[in-house]
Amino acid sequence: MKETFFNITYEFNQEAVGTSILSMVEEGRPAYICVADGNILTMVHHDEEYRDTVAGAEFSICDSGWVPIYLKRIYGIDRQQYCGAQIFKEIVASRQYSMAFLGTDDDTLADLRTAI
């Protein structure tokens, strides 16, 4: 269930993230997901063009421990972090998709290969 906090629509449910990604791929629907951390909160608040970019995402995931802390302290609710690296690892490990790696160097690619 998507929830909006601080002008950002988050998906905190890991299973729903996977289902949404699968749906976008199966439908061939272009979309993007934002990885929103504490810094993104600040940028969204101060930069209208950036806020529009984040708002155009299918949803955002909570990539920082700070957002759950803010939600707990301000709203009294518990939400969990689900970072971009976790999604990437799960997608690669599922072997459901063909992927291309655009990275910094061969060492990084080698590290990814051994991690999966």
Summary of the structure (lengths in Angstrom):
residues: 116
radius of gyration: 15.4
end to end distance: 28.9
largest distance: 44.6
contacts: 293
relative contact order: 0.16
helix: 53%
strand: 14%
